[in-house]
Amino acid sequence: TTETGAAATSAGSTSGGSFLRHPAFKCLFFFGVVKAIHRQREFLKAKAAELTRRGVKKIRSKRVEAICIPLVAAFVGWLTNWIAVQMLFYPVEFVGLNFKRFVVGSIYGCDVLQPMGLLGWQGVVPAKAAKMGFVMVNMVTTKLIDVKETFGLLDPGKVATLLSIEVPEMARNVGRAFFPDWAVSLGEGAMLPKMTLDVRRALLDFQHEYLAGFVRYMQEHINRVLDVDQFITQYYVAHKSLLNQCFQLCGEKELQFLVRSGIFFGFLLGLPQILVWAVVDNIWSLVVGGIVVGYATNWIALKLIFEPVVPVKLWGGLEIQGIFLKRQQEVSTAFAAFYRENLIKSKLIWEHLLSSEAEGGVRGKLAALLKDYNTEVITDTAAAMSIRADLVPEAVESAAAAGADAVLAELPKHVHVLHPYIDGTLGVQKALEKGLKSLSPQEFEGVLHPVFQEEELILILAGAFLGAIAGALQHVASEVIRARAKKKNDAAAAAAAKSQGDSKS
């Protein structure tokens, strides 16, 4: 029985399968599908025609509202992009309830903060000044200039000559740190005049060689006392407006393009928005349109600024590249001049070296370096006099440390004589400009792109949010205008009816 049932089932399946494969069935199925598609196409054509008639009628009856849609979209595009640029740089300090800030990292003891607090905002660049300043200066010290080589350009003899002018005053003050004023005055008044010319010349030679030797010692060990990355990063954090100024100078044209392009792209995106508004009589059509305009104008502008990174050739010899990357030569000149005029300056460098009093701070490192140099000088001088300084190491160390402290206490008052020479000799501007111009497009992108990459999503979403608000306000304004027009028309109709009734009576 089982075998008979199985055979019957198999026969049924075979006959059913053969029916489906029959040409007549295939022909009927094909024509059925074609007819269904035809019916659906006719339905869609009728629906499209109905929507078109309704849309055209709506646009004709509300021409002013229709014309306003792309104009408002252009304004929204400009406004959202302008606000996005402002949010990048301002406010410099946090504005709001500053009872909770979110720290995302720390560089050289400087916090990297989220610009958005629980309730308030700080410009993206000022909030992340430590990170952005470090990224920028690290590019300078790793790809553009060699710090040790740059400071090696200084002539130790020239520096010693300039400082020698200040030595008498320095020596007098250092002496008063160790001896009573009367002893210093006695030495100046009684002993110096009695010195022979040879002795005076020997003292001057020793003084000059001591200073020149210290300059050479600093050049050899510059990395012990001066971390340019740390110096400029901390300076940027203390002067956030200066970091804003740097980015605004380098990206001046790109920031202008970002704002102004919102008008063009907003207007273009507003044109299809008219069609949506014409067939969808709902507040959400304008709200969604505002979101699209606010989001897209920011996103498109940012893409055009930095992409494509490498020039791409199109038909007809046309070449396209990111707007910022096209300006590499121009930006290189502006960037190098900015760093030379505002950051890598003798005055600022010496202030950095002499400012920190902490044992492990920069001044402490300079004191340790000067102490080591004094130890070498004392040891070599003693050896030249056949005296073994190694027999009294504690006395040598104490004298070296005391001398270093005394010199560092006086140096800030006299180092100003070096500023013109150092600034004119380092050649920072030329080195930076040459290095920047030789960078590949991928490397050069890092000069400005970090400012846009940080919190880019927040800025774009903020544009979308503002666009939604603008769309909603546009709908409300449209409804107000419509209500006033209707009220005016109703009043006119009522007045006409009353006038007609009076004429009949």
Secondary structure, 3 states (H helix, E strand, C coil): CHHHHHHHHHHHHHHHHHHHCCHHHHHHHHHHHHHHHHHHHHHHHHHHHHHHHHHHHHHHHCHHHHHHHHHHHHHHHHHHHHHHHHHHHCCCCCEEECCCCCEEEEECCEEEECCEECEEECCHHHHCHHHHHHHHHHHHHHHHCCHHHHHCCCCHHHHHHHHHCCHHHHHHHHHHHHCCHHHHHHHHHHHHHHCCHHHHHHHHHHHHHHHHHHHHHHHHCHHHHCCHHHHHHHHHHHCHHHHHHHHHHHCHHHHHHHHHHHHHHHHHHHHHHHHHHHHCCCHHHHHHHHHHHHHHHHHHHHHHHHCCCCCEECHHHCEECCHHHHCHHHHHHHHHHHHHHHCCCHHHHHHHHHHCCCCCCHHHHHHHHHHHHHHHHHHHHHHHCCCCHHHCHHHHHHHHHHHHHHHHHHHHHHHHHHHHHHHHHHCHHHHHHHHHHHCCHHHHHHHCHHHHHCCHHHHHHHHHHHHHHHHHHHHHHHHHHHHHHHHHHHHHHHHHHHHHHHHHC
